[in-house]
Amino acid sequence: MNLVERWFGHLDSKAIRRGVFLSVADLQAAIEAFLQARNQNPQPFLWTATIESIQEKITRCRRTLEQIQPGCTSPKSRKRKQ
């Protein structure tokens, strides 16, 4: 998962799903309030996965994708612009 996707997932679970919004303006206000509260006490992103666990997941993913569509994980050659 991409870091940006993770952040939006956090926004969704902490601010959006818990609220009721009667208008887009209400939703925007809730997002703004969430951002202001989060920026009051910013926390750095701490990567907790090990390199080995990430590589293992990539290997499993490639193996699964190859079972579904053989050759899909092979490097593709790109045509160079002249």
Sequence and secondary structure as in RCSB ss.txt:
>XXXX:A:sequence
MNLVERWFGHLDSKAIRRGVFLSVADLQAAIEAFLQARNQNPQPFLWTATIESIQEKITRCRRTLEQIQPGCTSP
KSRKRKQ
>XXXX:A:secstr
  HHHHHHHHHIIIIITT   SSHHHHHHHHHHHHHHHHHS       S HHHHHHHHHHHHHHHHHHSTTTTS 
       
